[in-house]
Amino acid sequence: MGQSVKKKTIAEYQEEQNLILIDKIYKSFEALEETLGKLQLQEPLFITYMAKKSFADSVFAQIQHHNDKNKAKKFLN
């Protein structure tokens, strides 16, 4: 009972929801790749692989941008 319960801020809630959505999208790419692989559809499989890679690159670029922005804020304060 001595532990304090931390209330989530709106930003923390939005980040959590974004991570859930990103995970679902990535898992959908994985499932599509698996299905196309079993069907031996090479061209759609390659296109799906490239789309998944592009999605991951975009997500990581956004994370890097967010981290850089936070570092700049801390440095300026």
PyMOL Python script that loads the backbone (N, CA, C, O; Angstrom):
from pymol import cmd

cmd.read_pdbstr("""\
ATOM      1  N   MET A   1       0.809  -1.194   0.000  1.00  0.00           N
ATOM      2  CA  MET A   1       0.000   0.000   0.000  1.00  0.00           C
ATOM      3  C   MET A   1       0.851   1.257   0.000  1.00  0.00           C
ATOM      4  O   MET A   1       0.347   2.331  -0.329  1.00  0.00           O
ATOM      5  N   GLY A   2       2.112   1.161   0.354  1.00  0.00           N
ATOM      6  CA  GLY A   2       2.976   2.319   0.431  1.00  0.00           C
ATOM      7  C   GLY A   2       3.452   2.817  -0.929  1.00  0.00           C
ATOM      8  O   GLY A   2       4.031   3.899  -1.019  1.00  0.00           O
ATOM      9  N   GLN A   3       3.215   2.035  -1.997  1.00  0.00           N
ATOM     10  CA  GLN A   3       3.679   2.443  -3.317  1.00  0.00           C
ATOM     11  C   GLN A   3       2.743   3.487  -3.902  1.00  0.00           C
ATOM     12  O   GLN A   3       1.520   3.373  -3.809  1.00  0.00           O
ATOM     13  N   SER A   4       3.337   4.497  -4.501  1.00  0.00           N
ATOM     14  CA  SER A   4       2.499   5.504  -5.150  1.00  0.00           C
ATOM     15  C   SER A   4       2.162   5.037  -6.563  1.00  0.00           C
ATOM     16  O   SER A   4       2.984   4.430  -7.249  1.00  0.00           O
ATOM     17  N   VAL A   5       0.964   5.329  -6.967  1.00  0.00           N
ATOM     18  CA  VAL A   5       0.517   4.949  -8.298  1.00  0.00           C
ATOM     19  C   VAL A   5       0.758   6.136  -9.221  1.00  0.00           C
ATOM     20  O   VAL A   5       0.259   7.238  -8.992  1.00  0.00           O
ATOM     21  N   LYS A   6       1.536   5.883 -10.267  1.00  0.00           N
ATOM     22  CA  LYS A   6       1.858   6.944 -11.217  1.00  0.00           C
ATOM     23  C   LYS A   6       0.742   7.040 -12.250  1.00  0.00           C
ATOM     24  O   LYS A   6       0.386   6.048 -12.887  1.00  0.00           O
ATOM     25  N   LYS A   7       0.202   8.222 -12.408  1.00  0.00           N
ATOM     26  CA  LYS A   7      -0.818   8.436 -13.422  1.00  0.00           C
ATOM     27  C   LYS A   7      -0.129   8.698 -14.755  1.00  0.00           C
ATOM     28  O   LYS A   7       0.864   9.421 -14.837  1.00  0.00           O
ATOM     29  N   LYS A   8      -0.685   8.088 -15.790  1.00  0.00           N
ATOM     30  CA  LYS A   8      -0.115   8.285 -17.115  1.00  0.00           C
ATOM     31  C   LYS A   8      -0.518   9.650 -17.654  1.00  0.00           C
ATOM     32  O   LYS A   8      -1.670  10.071 -17.542  1.00  0.00           O
ATOM     33  N   THR A   9       0.440  10.314 -18.229  1.00  0.00           N
ATOM     34  CA  THR A   9       0.129  11.573 -18.901  1.00  0.00           C
ATOM     35  C   THR A   9      -0.455  11.250 -20.272  1.00  0.00           C
ATOM     36  O   THR A   9      -0.374  10.112 -20.736  1.00  0.00           O
ATOM     37  N   ILE A  10      -1.034  12.238 -20.906  1.00  0.00           N
ATOM     38  CA  ILE A  10      -1.599  12.038 -22.244  1.00  0.00           C
ATOM     39  C   ILE A  10      -0.493  11.621 -23.212  1.00  0.00           C
ATOM     40  O   ILE A  10      -0.710  10.744 -24.047  1.00  0.00           O
ATOM     41  N   ALA A  11       0.677  12.229 -23.116  1.00  0.00           N
ATOM     42  CA  ALA A  11       1.797  11.901 -24.010  1.00  0.00           C
ATOM     43  C   ALA A  11       2.232  10.456 -23.817  1.00  0.00           C
ATOM     44  O   ALA A  11       2.501   9.755 -24.792  1.00  0.00           O
ATOM     45  N   GLU A  12       2.305   9.999 -22.555  1.00  0.00           N
ATOM     46  CA  GLU A  12       2.705   8.610 -22.286  1.00  0.00           C
ATOM     47  C   GLU A  12       1.671   7.638 -22.846  1.00  0.00           C
ATOM     48  O   GLU A  12       2.024   6.600 -23.406  1.00  0.00           O
ATOM     49  N   TYR A  13       0.405   7.975 -22.693  1.00  0.00           N
ATOM     50  CA  TYR A  13      -0.661   7.132 -23.223  1.00  0.00           C
ATOM     51  C   TYR A  13      -0.574   7.059 -24.742  1.00  0.00           C
ATOM     52  O   TYR A  13      -0.709   5.979 -25.317  1.00  0.00           O
ATOM     53  N   GLN A  14      -0.347   8.210 -25.405  1.00  0.00           N
ATOM     54  CA  GLN A  14      -0.231   8.237 -26.857  1.00  0.00           C
ATOM     55  C   GLN A  14       0.971   7.435 -27.337  1.00  0.00           C
ATOM     56  O   GLN A  14       0.888   6.732 -28.345  1.00  0.00           O
ATOM     57  N   GLU A  15       2.090   7.537 -26.617  1.00  0.00           N
ATOM     58  CA  GLU A  15       3.275   6.750 -26.979  1.00  0.00           C
ATOM     59  C   GLU A  15       2.986   5.258 -26.874  1.00  0.00           C
ATOM     60  O   GLU A  15       3.381   4.479 -27.741  1.00  0.00           O
ATOM     61  N   GLU A  16       2.298   4.870 -25.813  1.00  0.00           N
ATOM     62  CA  GLU A  16       1.947   3.461 -25.623  1.00  0.00           C
ATOM     63  C   GLU A  16       1.042   2.980 -26.758  1.00  0.00           C
ATOM     64  O   GLU A  16       1.241   1.886 -27.286  1.00  0.00           O
ATOM     65  N   GLN A  17       0.064   3.778 -27.132  1.00  0.00           N
ATOM     66  CA  GLN A  17      -0.841   3.418 -28.220  1.00  0.00           C
ATOM     67  C   GLN A  17      -0.094   3.340 -29.553  1.00  0.00           C
ATOM     68  O   GLN A  17      -0.361   2.454 -30.364  1.00  0.00           O
ATOM     69  N   ASN A  18       0.840   4.267 -29.777  1.00  0.00           N
ATOM     70  CA  ASN A  18       1.642   4.236 -31.002  1.00  0.00           C
ATOM     71  C   ASN A  18       2.477   2.965 -31.079  1.00  0.00           C
ATOM     72  O   ASN A  18       2.579   2.350 -32.141  1.00  0.00           O
ATOM     73  N   LEU A  19       3.075   2.571 -29.959  1.00  0.00           N
ATOM     74  CA  LEU A  19       3.878   1.344 -29.940  1.00  0.00           C
ATOM     75  C   LEU A  19       3.024   0.115 -30.218  1.00  0.00           C
ATOM     76  O   LEU A  19       3.465  -0.800 -30.914  1.00  0.00           O
ATOM     77  N   ILE A  20       1.817   0.085 -29.687  1.00  0.00           N
ATOM     78  CA  ILE A  20       0.907  -1.034 -29.940  1.00  0.00           C
ATOM     79  C   ILE A  20       0.561  -1.096 -31.425  1.00  0.00           C
ATOM     80  O   ILE A  20       0.557  -2.172 -32.023  1.00  0.00           O
ATOM     81  N   LEU A  21       0.268   0.068 -32.021  1.00  0.00           N
ATOM     82  CA  LEU A  21      -0.069   0.113 -33.439  1.00  0.00           C
ATOM     83  C   LEU A  21       1.116  -0.302 -34.313  1.00  0.00           C
ATOM     84  O   LEU A  21       0.946  -1.061 -35.267  1.00  0.00           O
ATOM     85  N   ILE A  22       2.302   0.188 -33.994  1.00  0.00           N
ATOM     86  CA  ILE A  22       3.505  -0.184 -34.739  1.00  0.00           C
ATOM     87  C   ILE A  22       3.732  -1.686 -34.667  1.00  0.00           C
ATOM     88  O   ILE A  22       4.065  -2.314 -35.672  1.00  0.00           O
ATOM     89  N   ASP A  23       3.555  -2.264 -33.486  1.00  0.00           N
ATOM     90  CA  ASP A  23       3.720  -3.710 -33.318  1.00  0.00           C
ATOM     91  C   ASP A  23       2.716  -4.486 -34.166  1.00  0.00           C
ATOM     92  O   ASP A  23       3.073  -5.487 -34.787  1.00  0.00           O
ATOM     93  N   LYS A  24       1.479  -4.036 -34.194  1.00  0.00           N
ATOM     94  CA  LYS A  24       0.456  -4.721 -35.001  1.00  0.00           C
ATOM     95  C   LYS A  24       0.777  -4.645 -36.489  1.00  0.00           C
ATOM     96  O   LYS A  24       0.630  -5.630 -37.212  1.00  0.00           O
ATOM     97  N   ILE A  25       1.213  -3.476 -36.942  1.00  0.00           N
ATOM     98  CA  ILE A  25       1.567  -3.317 -38.359  1.00  0.00           C
ATOM     99  C   ILE A  25       2.732  -4.233 -38.716  1.00  0.00           C
ATOM    100  O   ILE A  25       2.711  -4.905 -39.747  1.00  0.00           O
ATOM    101  N   TYR A  26       3.754  -4.257 -37.851  1.00  0.00           N
ATOM    102  CA  TYR A  26       4.925  -5.093 -38.128  1.00  0.00           C
ATOM    103  C   TYR A  26       4.542  -6.575 -38.158  1.00  0.00           C
ATOM    104  O   TYR A  26       4.995  -7.319 -39.027  1.00  0.00           O
ATOM    105  N   LYS A  27       3.710  -6.997 -37.208  1.00  0.00           N
ATOM    106  CA  LYS A  27       3.263  -8.399 -37.183  1.00  0.00           C
ATOM    107  C   LYS A  27       2.441  -8.738 -38.427  1.00  0.00           C
ATOM    108  O   LYS A  27       2.483  -9.871 -38.906  1.00  0.00           O
ATOM    109  N   SER A  28       1.697  -7.767 -38.950  1.00  0.00           N
ATOM    110  CA  SER A  28       0.936  -7.989 -40.181  1.00  0.00           C
ATOM    111  C   SER A  28       1.878  -8.214 -41.359  1.00  0.00           C
ATOM    112  O   SER A  28       1.638  -9.085 -42.195  1.00  0.00           O
ATOM    113  N   PHE A  29       2.959  -7.419 -41.424  1.00  0.00           N
ATOM    114  CA  PHE A  29       3.970  -7.643 -42.462  1.00  0.00           C
ATOM    115  C   PHE A  29       4.562  -9.044 -42.340  1.00  0.00           C
ATOM    116  O   PHE A  29       4.728  -9.741 -43.341  1.00  0.00           O
ATOM    117  N   GLU A  30       4.878  -9.453 -41.115  1.00  0.00           N
ATOM    118  CA  GLU A  30       5.454 -10.786 -40.890  1.00  0.00           C
ATOM    119  C   GLU A  30       4.493 -11.879 -41.365  1.00  0.00           C
ATOM    120  O   GLU A  30       4.909 -12.827 -42.032  1.00  0.00           O
ATOM    121  N   ALA A  31       3.216 -11.747 -41.023  1.00  0.00           N
ATOM    122  CA  ALA A  31       2.220 -12.752 -41.418  1.00  0.00           C
ATOM    123  C   ALA A  31       2.061 -12.788 -42.933  1.00  0.00           C
ATOM    124  O   ALA A  31       1.961 -13.865 -43.521  1.00  0.00           O
ATOM    125  N   LEU A  32       2.037 -11.619 -43.567  1.00  0.00           N
ATOM    126  CA  LEU A  32       1.918 -11.562 -45.022  1.00  0.00           C
ATOM    127  C   LEU A  32       3.131 -12.204 -45.682  1.00  0.00           C
ATOM    128  O   LEU A  32       2.991 -12.957 -46.646  1.00  0.00           O
ATOM    129  N   GLU A  33       4.321 -11.909 -45.167  1.00  0.00           N
ATOM    130  CA  GLU A  33       5.541 -12.522 -45.716  1.00  0.00           C
ATOM    131  C   GLU A  33       5.486 -14.042 -45.595  1.00  0.00           C
ATOM    132  O   GLU A  33       5.839 -14.758 -46.533  1.00  0.00           O
ATOM    133  N   GLU A  34       5.048 -14.525 -44.450  1.00  0.00           N
ATOM    134  CA  GLU A  34       4.968 -15.977 -44.241  1.00  0.00           C
ATOM    135  C   GLU A  34       3.995 -16.618 -45.228  1.00  0.00           C
ATOM    136  O   GLU A  34       4.288 -17.660 -45.813  1.00  0.00           O
ATOM    137  N   THR A  35       2.846 -15.990 -45.405  1.00  0.00           N
ATOM    138  CA  THR A  35       1.841 -16.522 -46.328  1.00  0.00           C
ATOM    139  C   THR A  35       2.343 -16.510 -47.765  1.00  0.00           C
ATOM    140  O   THR A  35       2.209 -17.503 -48.481  1.00  0.00           O
ATOM    141  N   LEU A  36       2.919 -15.388 -48.189  1.00  0.00           N
ATOM    142  CA  LEU A  36       3.436 -15.297 -49.557  1.00  0.00           C
ATOM    143  C   LEU A  36       4.575 -16.288 -49.783  1.00  0.00           C
ATOM    144  O   LEU A  36       4.704 -16.844 -50.874  1.00  0.00           O
ATOM    145  N   GLY A  37       5.392 -16.508 -48.770  1.00  0.00           N
ATOM    146  CA  GLY A  37       6.475 -17.489 -48.873  1.00  0.00           C
ATOM    147  C   GLY A  37       5.943 -18.893 -49.062  1.00  0.00           C
ATOM    148  O   GLY A  37       6.463 -19.659 -49.874  1.00  0.00           O
ATOM    149  N   LYS A  38       4.896 -19.234 -48.304  1.00  0.00           N
ATOM    150  CA  LYS A  38       4.291 -20.571 -48.440  1.00  0.00           C
ATOM    151  C   LYS A  38       3.653 -20.756 -49.800  1.00  0.00           C
ATOM    152  O   LYS A  38       3.639 -21.859 -50.346  1.00  0.00           O
ATOM    153  N   LEU A  39       3.117 -19.658 -50.352  1.00  0.00           N
ATOM    154  CA  LEU A  39       2.506 -19.727 -51.683  1.00  0.00           C
ATOM    155  C   LEU A  39       3.546 -19.621 -52.796  1.00  0.00           C
ATOM    156  O   LEU A  39       3.217 -19.739 -53.976  1.00  0.00           O
ATOM    157  N   GLN A  40       4.786 -19.400 -52.417  1.00  0.00           N
ATOM    158  CA  GLN A  40       5.913 -19.260 -53.337  1.00  0.00           C
ATOM    159  C   GLN A  40       5.683 -18.164 -54.376  1.00  0.00           C
ATOM    160  O   GLN A  40       5.965 -18.333 -55.563  1.00  0.00           O
ATOM    161  N   LEU A  41       5.160 -17.027 -53.888  1.00  0.00           N
ATOM    162  CA  LEU A  41       4.949 -15.860 -54.738  1.00  0.00           C
ATOM    163  C   LEU A  41       6.109 -14.903 -54.499  1.00  0.00           C
ATOM    164  O   LEU A  41       6.059 -14.059 -53.605  1.00  0.00           O
ATOM    165  N   GLN A  42       7.143 -15.043 -55.300  1.00  0.00           N
ATOM    166  CA  GLN A  42       8.396 -14.343 -55.060  1.00  0.00           C
ATOM    167  C   GLN A  42       8.308 -12.829 -55.228  1.00  0.00           C
ATOM    168  O   GLN A  42       8.823 -12.091 -54.387  1.00  0.00           O
ATOM    169  N   GLU A  43       7.671 -12.350 -56.292  1.00  0.00           N
ATOM    170  CA  GLU A  43       7.621 -10.904 -56.508  1.00  0.00           C
ATOM    171  C   GLU A  43       6.831 -10.197 -55.402  1.00  0.00           C
ATOM    172  O   GLU A  43       7.328  -9.225 -54.833  1.00  0.00           O
ATOM    173  N   PRO A  44       5.604 -10.658 -55.080  1.00  0.00           N
ATOM    174  CA  PRO A  44       4.891 -10.014 -53.967  1.00  0.00           C
ATOM    175  C   PRO A  44       5.632 -10.160 -52.632  1.00  0.00           C
ATOM    176  O   PRO A  44       5.559  -9.276 -51.779  1.00  0.00           O
ATOM    177  N   LEU A  45       6.335 -11.266 -52.460  1.00  0.00           N
ATOM    178  CA  LEU A  45       7.112 -11.477 -51.242  1.00  0.00           C
ATOM    179  C   LEU A  45       8.229 -10.429 -51.142  1.00  0.00           C
ATOM    180  O   LEU A  45       8.451  -9.853 -50.077  1.00  0.00           O
ATOM    181  N   PHE A  46       8.920 -10.190 -52.245  1.00  0.00           N
ATOM    182  CA  PHE A  46       9.985  -9.184 -52.261  1.00  0.00           C
ATOM    183  C   PHE A  46       9.428  -7.791 -51.995  1.00  0.00           C
ATOM    184  O   PHE A  46      10.012  -7.022 -51.232  1.00  0.00           O
ATOM    185  N   ILE A  47       8.297  -7.465 -52.623  1.00  0.00           N
ATOM    186  CA  ILE A  47       7.673  -6.151 -52.424  1.00  0.00           C
ATOM    187  C   ILE A  47       7.259  -5.980 -50.963  1.00  0.00           C
ATOM    188  O   ILE A  47       7.437  -4.907 -50.386  1.00  0.00           O
ATOM    189  N   THR A  48       6.716  -7.022 -50.374  1.00  0.00           N
ATOM    190  CA  THR A  48       6.318  -6.975 -48.967  1.00  0.00           C
ATOM    191  C   THR A  48       7.538  -6.795 -48.070  1.00  0.00           C
ATOM    192  O   THR A  48       7.503  -6.023 -47.112  1.00  0.00           O
ATOM    193  N   TYR A  49       8.610  -7.507 -48.384  1.00  0.00           N
ATOM    194  CA  TYR A  49       9.847  -7.369 -47.616  1.00  0.00           C
ATOM    195  C   TYR A  49      10.354  -5.931 -47.670  1.00  0.00           C
ATOM    196  O   TYR A  49      10.755  -5.373 -46.649  1.00  0.00           O
ATOM    197  N   MET A  50      10.336  -5.331 -48.861  1.00  0.00           N
ATOM    198  CA  MET A  50      10.817  -3.960 -49.012  1.00  0.00           C
ATOM    199  C   MET A  50       9.902  -2.974 -48.279  1.00  0.00           C
ATOM    200  O   MET A  50      10.377  -2.004 -47.689  1.00  0.00           O
ATOM    201  N   ALA A  51       8.598  -3.225 -48.318  1.00  0.00           N
ATOM    202  CA  ALA A  51       7.664  -2.351 -47.600  1.00  0.00           C
ATOM    203  C   ALA A  51       7.897  -2.445 -46.092  1.00  0.00           C
ATOM    204  O   ALA A  51       7.857  -1.435 -45.391  1.00  0.00           O
ATOM    205  N   LYS A  52       8.139  -3.655 -45.598  1.00  0.00           N
ATOM    206  CA  LYS A  52       8.404  -3.845 -44.170  1.00  0.00           C
ATOM    207  C   LYS A  52       9.697  -3.143 -43.777  1.00  0.00           C
ATOM    208  O   LYS A  52       9.766  -2.510 -42.723  1.00  0.00           O
ATOM    209  N   LYS A  53      10.714  -3.251 -44.612  1.00  0.00           N
ATOM    210  CA  LYS A  53      11.990  -2.591 -44.335  1.00  0.00           C
ATOM    211  C   LYS A  53      11.825  -1.078 -44.335  1.00  0.00           C
ATOM    212  O   LYS A  53      12.357  -0.394 -43.461  1.00  0.00           O
ATOM    213  N   SER A  54      11.097  -0.558 -45.303  1.00  0.00           N
ATOM    214  CA  SER A  54      10.860   0.879 -45.385  1.00  0.00           C
ATOM    215  C   SER A  54      10.086   1.365 -44.161  1.00  0.00           C
ATOM    216  O   SER A  54      10.397   2.420 -43.608  1.00  0.00           O
ATOM    217  N   PHE A  55       9.089   0.608 -43.740  1.00  0.00           N
ATOM    218  CA  PHE A  55       8.312   0.947 -42.549  1.00  0.00           C
ATOM    219  C   PHE A  55       9.213   0.993 -41.324  1.00  0.00           C
ATOM    220  O   PHE A  55       9.158   1.944 -40.545  1.00  0.00           O
ATOM    221  N   ALA A  56      10.044  -0.035 -41.150  1.00  0.00           N
ATOM    222  CA  ALA A  56      10.956  -0.086 -40.000  1.00  0.00           C
ATOM    223  C   ALA A  56      11.942   1.088 -40.041  1.00  0.00           C
ATOM    224  O   ALA A  56      12.196   1.719 -39.015  1.00  0.00           O
ATOM    225  N   ASP A  57      12.492   1.378 -41.209  1.00  0.00           N
ATOM    226  CA  ASP A  57      13.425   2.508 -41.343  1.00  0.00           C
ATOM    227  C   ASP A  57      12.754   3.817 -40.944  1.00  0.00           C
ATOM    228  O   ASP A  57      13.351   4.652 -40.265  1.00  0.00           O
ATOM    229  N   SER A  58      11.509   3.985 -41.373  1.00  0.00           N
ATOM    230  CA  SER A  58      10.768   5.202 -41.049  1.00  0.00           C
ATOM    231  C   SER A  58      10.508   5.317 -39.549  1.00  0.00           C
ATOM    232  O   SER A  58      10.651   6.395 -38.971  1.00  0.00           O
ATOM    233  N   VAL A  59      10.128   4.216 -38.926  1.00  0.00           N
ATOM    234  CA  VAL A  59       9.871   4.211 -37.482  1.00  0.00           C
ATOM    235  C   VAL A  59      11.146   4.556 -36.720  1.00  0.00           C
ATOM    236  O   VAL A  59      11.120   5.387 -35.812  1.00  0.00           O
ATOM    237  N   PHE A  60      12.257   3.927 -37.083  1.00  0.00           N
ATOM    238  CA  PHE A  60      13.516   4.191 -36.385  1.00  0.00           C
ATOM    239  C   PHE A  60      14.007   5.625 -36.621  1.00  0.00           C
ATOM    240  O   PHE A  60      14.612   6.225 -35.731  1.00  0.00           O
ATOM    241  N   ALA A  61      13.753   6.172 -37.804  1.00  0.00           N
ATOM    242  CA  ALA A  61      14.125   7.564 -38.072  1.00  0.00           C
ATOM    243  C   ALA A  61      13.315   8.511 -37.184  1.00  0.00           C
ATOM    244  O   ALA A  61      13.848   9.491 -36.663  1.00  0.00           O
ATOM    245  N   GLN A  62      12.038   8.214 -37.018  1.00  0.00           N
ATOM    246  CA  GLN A  62      11.198   9.037 -36.142  1.00  0.00           C
ATOM    247  C   GLN A  62      11.655   8.946 -34.682  1.00  0.00           C
ATOM    248  O   GLN A  62      11.663   9.947 -33.964  1.00  0.00           O
ATOM    249  N   ILE A  63      12.029   7.761 -34.258  1.00  0.00           N
ATOM    250  CA  ILE A  63      12.532   7.579 -32.890  1.00  0.00           C
ATOM    251  C   ILE A  63      13.812   8.378 -32.700  1.00  0.00           C
ATOM    252  O   ILE A  63      13.980   9.054 -31.685  1.00  0.00           O
ATOM    253  N   GLN A  64      14.723   8.303 -33.679  1.00  0.00           N
ATOM    254  CA  GLN A  64      15.982   9.044 -33.600  1.00  0.00           C
ATOM    255  C   GLN A  64      15.723  10.545 -33.547  1.00  0.00           C
ATOM    256  O   GLN A  64      16.348  11.262 -32.766  1.00  0.00           O
ATOM    257  N   HIS A  65      14.799  11.016 -34.380  1.00  0.00           N
ATOM    258  CA  HIS A  65      14.455  12.440 -34.392  1.00  0.00           C
ATOM    259  C   HIS A  65      13.900  12.865 -33.029  1.00  0.00           C
ATOM    260  O   HIS A  65      14.264  13.918 -32.507  1.00  0.00           O
ATOM    261  N   HIS A  66      13.026  12.049 -32.462  1.00  0.00           N
ATOM    262  CA  HIS A  66      12.440  12.334 -31.148  1.00  0.00           C
ATOM    263  C   HIS A  66      13.525  12.366 -30.065  1.00  0.00           C
ATOM    264  O   HIS A  66      13.528  13.251 -29.209  1.00  0.00           O
ATOM    265  N   ASN A  67      14.438  11.401 -30.109  1.00  0.00           N
ATOM    266  CA  ASN A  67      15.527  11.363 -29.129  1.00  0.00           C
ATOM    267  C   ASN A  67      16.449  12.574 -29.257  1.00  0.00           C
ATOM    268  O   ASN A  67      16.862  13.156 -28.254  1.00  0.00           O
ATOM    269  N   ASP A  68      16.769  12.949 -30.497  1.00  0.00           N
ATOM    270  CA  ASP A  68      17.617  14.121 -30.726  1.00  0.00           C
ATOM    271  C   ASP A  68      16.945  15.391 -30.217  1.00  0.00           C
ATOM    272  O   ASP A  68      17.595  16.257 -29.630  1.00  0.00           O
ATOM    273  N   LYS A  69      15.644  15.493 -30.444  1.00  0.00           N
ATOM    274  CA  LYS A  69      14.894  16.659 -29.990  1.00  0.00           C
ATOM    275  C   LYS A  69      14.898  16.744 -28.458  1.00  0.00           C
ATOM    276  O   LYS A  69      15.051  17.825 -27.889  1.00  0.00           O
ATOM    277  N   ASN A  70      14.730  15.600 -27.803  1.00  0.00           N
ATOM    278  CA  ASN A  70      14.751  15.580 -26.335  1.00  0.00           C
ATOM    279  C   ASN A  70      16.131  15.942 -25.790  1.00  0.00           C
ATOM    280  O   ASN A  70      16.238  16.651 -24.789  1.00  0.00           O
ATOM    281  N   LYS A  71      17.192  15.456 -26.451  1.00  0.00           N
ATOM    282  CA  LYS A  71      18.553  15.789 -26.020  1.00  0.00           C
ATOM    283  C   LYS A  71      18.796  17.291 -26.149  1.00  0.00           C
ATOM    284  O   LYS A  71      19.417  17.907 -25.282  1.00  0.00           O
ATOM    285  N   ALA A  72      18.300  17.873 -27.244  1.00  0.00           N
ATOM    286  CA  ALA A  72      18.473  19.312 -27.452  1.00  0.00           C
ATOM    287  C   ALA A  72      17.730  20.107 -26.377  1.00  0.00           C
ATOM    288  O   ALA A  72      18.236  21.114 -25.882  1.00  0.00           O
ATOM    289  N   LYS A  73      16.536  19.653 -26.023  1.00  0.00           N
ATOM    290  CA  LYS A  73      15.765  20.337 -24.975  1.00  0.00           C
ATOM    291  C   LYS A  73      16.512  20.305 -23.649  1.00  0.00           C
ATOM    292  O   LYS A  73      16.601  21.311 -22.944  1.00  0.00           O
ATOM    293  N   LYS A  74      17.052  19.119 -23.317  1.00  0.00           N
ATOM    294  CA  LYS A  74      17.791  18.979 -22.054  1.00  0.00           C
ATOM    295  C   LYS A  74      19.042  19.856 -22.057  1.00  0.00           C
ATOM    296  O   LYS A  74      19.398  20.454 -21.041  1.00  0.00           O
ATOM    297  N   PHE A  75      19.696  19.921 -23.200  1.00  0.00           N
ATOM    298  CA  PHE A  75      20.920  20.722 -23.306  1.00  0.00           C
ATOM    299  C   PHE A  75      20.621  22.209 -23.151  1.00  0.00           C
ATOM    300  O   PHE A  75      21.385  22.943 -22.526  1.00  0.00           O
ATOM    301  N   LEU A  76      19.508  22.644 -23.723  1.00  0.00           N
ATOM    302  CA  LEU A  76      19.151  24.060 -23.667  1.00  0.00           C
ATOM    303  C   LEU A  76      18.625  24.474 -22.310  1.00  0.00           C
ATOM    304  O   LEU A  76      18.689  25.650 -21.950  1.00  0.00           O
ATOM    305  N   ASN A  77      18.106  23.525 -21.556  1.00  0.00           N
ATOM    306  CA  ASN A  77      17.573  23.866 -20.225  1.00  0.00           C
ATOM    307  C   ASN A  77      18.617  23.790 -19.205  1.00  0.00           C
ATOM    308  O   ASN A  77      18.352  24.042 -18.030  1.00  0.00           O
TER     309      ASN A  77
END
""", "prot")
cmd.dss("prot")
cmd.show_as("cartoon", "prot")
cmd.util.cbc("prot")
cmd.orient("prot")
